[in-house]
Amino acid sequence: MSRPARVEIDVSAATHNLSTVQSLIGSSKILAVVKADAYGHGLGLIAKGFGNADAFGVVSTEEAIVLRELNIPHRIVLLEGFFDKRELEIIRELRLEPVVHSHAQIEILRESRLTLSAIWLKIDTGMNRLGFDAAALDDAYKKLRPLSDNIILMSHLANANLPNNLSVEEQIKKFGDVTLEYSDEKSLANSGGVLKWRSSYFDWVRPGLILYGVSPFPGVAAESLGLKPVMRVLSNLISVRHVKAGEPVGYGGDYVCPEDMTIGVAAYGYADGYPRRLETGPPVLVRNARAKIVSSSMDMMILDLRGVENPNVGDEVTLWGKNLPVEEVSTALDTIPYELLCSVRRRSRHREIMV
């Protein structure tokens, strides 16, 4: 048996989450965001689970190539557009749809005289990251119109993960006002928008995090939103030992046992994508009992097993997944679920499970 660090992907849960979104959005279409190797879940596996989506959103032509090599026929949107004119030939050959957010991109397209099946024109409605402001929109639109018969107007919500944030309503209104005179399709809602703000739906929604069974809202469980976690991150105990009070464990003796206690070692470390920020003792499950991490290294983590009855080498350790949401773990690590999900492709083995 190989090293037990592993990630299990439940494709049926991914399909369930997509169906949950479809049940909410009426006639709107879904652009499923699968960038960053499908948020660390594995692009090949997730493409199957999201087969009923209307389009996929990626961040680079490299990701788009992976999808086309898997014979994925869906529309594919490049969410950051293109970075160099040399990418235009790939965009043409693979029938990709770039987001255009800058004057420099427009000039490259005009010089190339390339006609595209669709262009997503990005408008800045308050995030101040990418896109054209309201004053520049009409000029950008007119320059792009000869290059495609299908222009989709889009913007991005900056605070949709904060259910009571007034800026979300302001962005929705601004987007509606700015695009009112255009008959083209429109897109605004991300995961938080899908769940909280029906007025953000328009013609296309662009969910990401919720498709992977993770809540975008602090303190709100994904299960309460009808979502199922797609990823389980697992290892096993490779050592169990009893240590006296006052004895240090781990590199630098960074944890000192407060009493005589049982500790365990699991085969998972920062080279597998698990952060070293351990001040709060992030939780894990050993079998189904709660334990916490007290020290970690490149390949291993040391666990406080005082809450685990009769632990043994070989016991399964859940870093997050069913019964231990990634949202809870990310809070304990003072980060966000996105970072954890996207990090676990470094070394751990991925495998598909069907539940």
N, C-alpha and C positions, 0 to 999 in steps of 0.2 A: 504494500500500500504506500502511496506517495504521501508527502507532507500534508497534514490534515487541514491546512488553511484553505478555505473554499467559499465560494459564493454561489448560492442557488437562486435561479431565476424561475419564477412561477409565471409562465406565459399565459395561463388561463386567468390569472389575476389581472394581467395587463389588459386582456380582452374585456374582462368585467369592468375595469375602470373606464375604458373607452366607451363602453355601452352606457355607463352611468352618466358620462358627459353628454352623450347623444340624447339621453332622456331629458336633459335639462334645456337644451339649446334650440329646440324647435327646428326651423328650417335652415339655421346657420350651418355652414360647413366647418369641418375640423382640419386644421393644419396641426398635426401631431409633432411636437418638438422632440427631435431625437438627436440633437447635437451632443457633443462630448461622449461619443460612443453610447448614445441613449442614456445619458446621465449615469454612465458607468455600468449599465445593465447588459451591454453587449448589443450592438446594432443589428446583428444578424438574428438574434433571438427575438428582440423586441419588434422588428419589422413584421414578424409573423403575428404577434399579438395585436398589433395595431393595423392589421390588414384592412379593416373597414374605414380607416381614416380617408379623408379626401386628398390629403397631401402630407408630405413630411418636410419638416424644417431642420436644416443642418447649418453648420457655420463655415464650411469650407468645401471646395470642390473635391478634396480627398474623401470626405465623408460621403459626398454624393456618388463618387465612383464606386465606393463599397456597396451602396444600395443598388446601383445599376448592375454591378457584377453579380448581385444576388437575384437579378431579374425582377426587381421591384418596378412595376409599371407606373406607380403613382407620380403625380406632380411633385417636384422637389424644389423647395425654395431655399436659396442661399441667404441666410438671415443677416449676414454682414455684407452681402453683395460680393463683388470681386475686388481683388487687391492689386491686380496687374492686368494689363491688356492681353497678356499671353494666355490668360484663363478663358478668354472669350471663345476660343475654338472648342474648348471642353464644354462650355456652357451650351454652345450650339449643338455639338454632337450628342450630348446627353439630355437635351431638352430641359435645361435647368432654368429656373426663374429667379433672377437676382433681385435683392432689395437694393434700391438706389437711394442713397442718403446724402450724397455730396455732389457739388458742382464738378469736381474732378472726375467722378464716375460718369457723369453725363457727357463730358467732353470726350472721354475715351470711347463711349458708345457711339457718339455722333461721328467721330473720326473713323470708326470701324465700319460704319454703315450696315451694321448687323441688325437684322430684324429678329425680335424675340417673340416667343409665344405669349409671354406675360412678363410684366415688370411690376414689382411692388415698390411703390413710391412712399418713402418714409417721411412723416411729418413730426416735428418736435412740438409736443403740446405741453411741455413743462419738465421733462426729465433732464433736458439739457445735456444729452449724450450724443445722439445721432439724429439726423433728419433736418428738413428744411423748416424754417419758421413760416408763419402764415403769410408774411409779406413776399417771401420768395417762392411760395408754392405754385402760383399760376405760371410763372416763367419756367420753372422746372417741368411742370406738367406739359406745357406747350412744346418744349424741346424733346420730350420723351414720346409724345403722341405719334410722331411719324415712325418710331422704332417698334411699336407694338400696338396691336388692336385691343389689348387687354391690360389695362393698368389698374392695379388694386391699390387703393389709398390706405395707409396703415400708420399707426402710432403705437406707443408702448406705455403702459401704466407703471408709474414708479413706486406706488405705495399700495397696490391692491392686496398685499398680504396683511394690511392693517385695516380691519373692517370698518372702523369709525373715522378714518382719515379723510378730512374734507377735500384734500387735493385730488382724490380720485374722482369725485363728482365734478370738480373743476376741469379736470382733464377730459372727462367724457363730454361735457358741454362744449369745451373748446374744440374738440375733434369734430363733434356734430356741426358746430357753427362753421368751421373752416371748410368742411367738405360738403356743405349743404347744396351748393350749386353744381356739384359733380354727380353724374349719374352712374359712375363706376362703382364696382364693388368696394367694400370697406372692411377693415379689420382692426380691432383694438383689444379685445379681451384676452388676458392671459389666465393662468389658473385661478388666481383670486377673483378676477373679473367674472369668470364663468360661474363661480360659486356664490358670489355676493351681489354683483351688479348686472342685472338683466339689461339695463340700458347700454351696456358696453358690448353687447353681442354683435350687432351689425351683421354683415354677410358671412364673415369668417371669424372663428375663435381660434386661439393659438395656445392650447393648454400644454403644459410641460409637467411640472411636479406632480399634479394630481393624477396624471396617467400612470405614474409609478406607485400610486397608493400612499402618497405622503400629503399631509395637510399643509397648506401654505400659511395657516393662521396660528400664531402663537397661542398655546394653551388649548387648542381645539384638536381633538383626536380624529385621525383620518377615518377610523371606523364609524364615528358618528356622522360622517359625511357620505357614508355608503361606499368607501374605498377599501381596497384590499392591498396590503403590501406585496410588491412584486419581488423584492430582494430579501434574502436571508444571508447573513454573513456569519460563518461558522468556523469553529476549530474543535479541538479536543484537548483535554488535559494530557500532558506528556510527563508530568511529575506531580506528586502529592507528597508533602513533607510537613513535619511538626517542628515549629521553631519556638524557642524560649522567649519570654518577655525581655525586651531590651535589645534583642538581636537585630542587626540590620539585614535587609534583603535588597538585592539588585545592585546595579552599578552605583558606586559612590555611597552606598548605604542610604539611598534616598528615602527609604521607608524603614522605620524602626517599629518592631512589633510592640504594641501596648500591653500585651499579655501573652501567655502561652497560647499558641494558635496554630491552626492548620492553614498552610498556603498551597496554592497550586500554580503550575506553569502551563499556559496555553500557547500553542504554536501560532502566534500572530503578532506582528510588530509594525513599526513604522515603515519598513520596506514593503509591507503588504498594504499600506495606505491608511493605517490607523494612527491618528495624531498622538503626539506625546504629551499633550496638555492634560495632565492627570490630577490637578490640584484638588478637584472636587470628588475624586474617586468614582469615575464613571461606571455605570452598572453593566453587568453582563448576567446571563443566565447559565447556570451549570445544571444540566438536566432542566428542571423547571424551577429551580431555586435561585434566589437573588444572591449575587456576589458582587464584588467591586474590584476594579483594577487599582493596584497600589504602586506598580512600577512597570516600566516597559523598556524595550530595547529594539534593535533592528528586526529581530526574528521572533521575539517572545514577549509575553506579558505575564506579570505575577499577580495572582488573585488572592484576595482575602476570602477564605472559604468558611469563615465562622458560621455563616447562615446556611451552609450546605450539609445535609446529613449524609455521613459515610461517603465522602467523595473518593473516587477511584480513577486511576490512570485510564484513559479512554473515554471518560464521560464527555458528552457533547457540551460545547460551550457556544452560546449564541451571543454574538456581539450586537446585532440588531436583527429584527425580523418579527415574526409572529410572537406576540406577548411581550415584546420589547421594542416599541416603535423607534425608528431612527430619529424622530423628532425629540424624544426624551433623551436619547444619547447625545444628540448634537447640543442640546441645552446644557447638559452636564459638562460638555467639552468646550463650552463658550464659542460655538460656531453655528453653522446653519446646515440643514440636511443636505443641501446641494453639495457642499464640500465633501462630506463623508461619502455620499453615493458616487461621486465622480472620482474618488481616490482609490477605490478597491480593485481597479483593473491592473494595478501595477504588477502583481505577481500571483495572486490567488487564483486557483482554478475555478472556472465558471462552468456550470452545468445547468441544463434545463430540467425542471421538474414539472410534473403535471399532478395537480391536486384534485 
